[in-house]
Amino acid sequence: MSDILAIVEQADSDEQLIDEIALRHPDRVTVLVEDGSLETAQADGSPRSGALSERLARLLAAIEQRTGAVVVGLAGSREQLRGWRFDRIVGAHGPIPAL
């Protein structure tokens, strides 16, 4: 069983993120949106939050369709993932502190 944490960055990097995930043939994927936008998308009904919700829905569906993995969760901060273990972390550019 292979568990991956996928860290979402700019919208224009979604396809690259999916490629990185697919290369690792995961069984399960957890998606982390660290910039605080996840809470905003869930809290208000603005056009910006609606666009983010649509983007995330497309991203999660694409991950499942392209990799065959199950997306098991969506997190808005590393704090929500404390104690979780992942075989790989993809999508963050630069050093990744331990969770």
C-alpha positions as CSV (number, residue, x, y, z in Angstrom):
1,M,0.0,0.0,0.0
2,S,1.5,3.4,-1.0
3,D,0.3,6.6,0.6
4,I,1.2,10.0,-0.9
5,L,0.7,13.5,0.3
6,A,0.1,15.9,-2.6
7,I,0.7,19.5,-1.8
8,V,-1.3,21.9,-4.0
9,E,0.4,25.1,-5.2
10,Q,-0.6,27.5,-8.0
11,A,-3.4,26.6,-10.3
12,D,-1.1,26.4,-13.3
13,S,0.8,23.5,-11.7
14,D,-2.1,21.0,-11.3
15,E,-1.2,19.0,-14.4
16,Q,2.5,18.7,-13.2
17,L,1.3,17.6,-9.8
18,I,-0.9,14.9,-11.3
19,D,2.1,13.7,-13.4
20,E,4.3,13.5,-10.2
21,I,1.6,11.5,-8.4
22,A,1.1,9.1,-11.3
23,L,4.8,8.4,-11.5
24,R,4.7,6.9,-8.0
25,H,1.7,4.6,-8.6
26,P,0.0,5.3,-5.2
27,D,-2.9,3.5,-3.7
28,R,-4.1,6.4,-1.6
29,V,-3.6,10.2,-1.9
30,T,-4.2,12.9,0.6
31,V,-4.3,16.5,-0.8
32,L,-3.0,19.5,1.2
33,V,-3.9,23.1,0.3
34,E,-1.6,25.1,2.7
35,D,-2.2,28.7,1.7
36,G,-5.4,29.1,3.7
37,S,-7.6,29.2,0.6
38,L,-9.3,25.9,1.6
39,E,-11.0,27.5,4.6
40,T,-12.0,30.5,2.5
41,A,-13.5,28.3,-0.2
42,Q,-15.6,26.5,2.5
43,A,-16.6,29.6,4.4
44,D,-18.1,32.0,1.8
45,G,-19.9,31.9,-1.5
46,S,-17.7,34.4,-3.4
47,P,-16.8,33.8,-7.0
48,R,-13.2,33.3,-6.0
49,S,-14.1,30.5,-3.5
50,G,-16.4,28.9,-6.1
51,A,-13.6,28.8,-8.6
52,L,-11.3,27.2,-6.0
53,S,-13.9,24.6,-5.1
54,E,-14.3,23.8,-8.8
55,R,-10.6,23.6,-9.3
56,L,-10.2,21.2,-6.3
57,A,-13.1,19.0,-7.5
58,R,-11.5,18.7,-10.9
59,L,-8.0,18.0,-9.4
60,L,-9.3,15.3,-7.0
61,A,-11.2,13.6,-9.9
62,A,-8.2,13.8,-12.2
63,I,-6.0,12.3,-9.5
64,E,-8.3,9.3,-9.1
65,Q,-9.0,8.9,-12.8
66,R,-5.3,9.1,-13.9
67,T,-3.7,7.2,-11.1
68,G,-6.3,4.7,-10.0
69,A,-5.6,5.8,-6.4
70,V,-8.3,6.8,-3.9
71,V,-8.2,10.4,-2.6
72,V,-8.7,9.8,1.1
73,G,-8.6,13.3,2.3
74,L,-8.3,17.1,1.8
75,A,-6.5,19.1,4.4
76,G,-6.0,22.9,4.8
77,S,-3.0,22.8,7.1
78,R,-0.1,20.5,8.1
79,E,-1.5,20.6,11.7
80,Q,-4.5,18.6,10.5
81,L,-2.1,15.9,9.4
82,R,-0.1,15.6,12.6
83,G,0.6,11.9,13.2
84,W,-0.2,10.8,9.7
85,R,2.5,8.9,7.7
86,F,3.1,9.1,4.0
87,D,5.4,7.1,1.8
88,R,6.1,10.1,-0.4
89,I,5.3,13.8,-0.5
90,V,4.9,15.5,-3.9
91,G,4.2,18.9,-5.1
92,A,6.1,21.1,-2.8
93,H,9.1,22.8,-4.2
94,G,11.9,23.2,-1.7
95,P,12.4,21.6,1.7
96,I,9.5,19.8,3.3
97,P,9.4,19.7,7.1
98,A,8.3,16.5,8.8
99,L,4.6,16.2,9.6
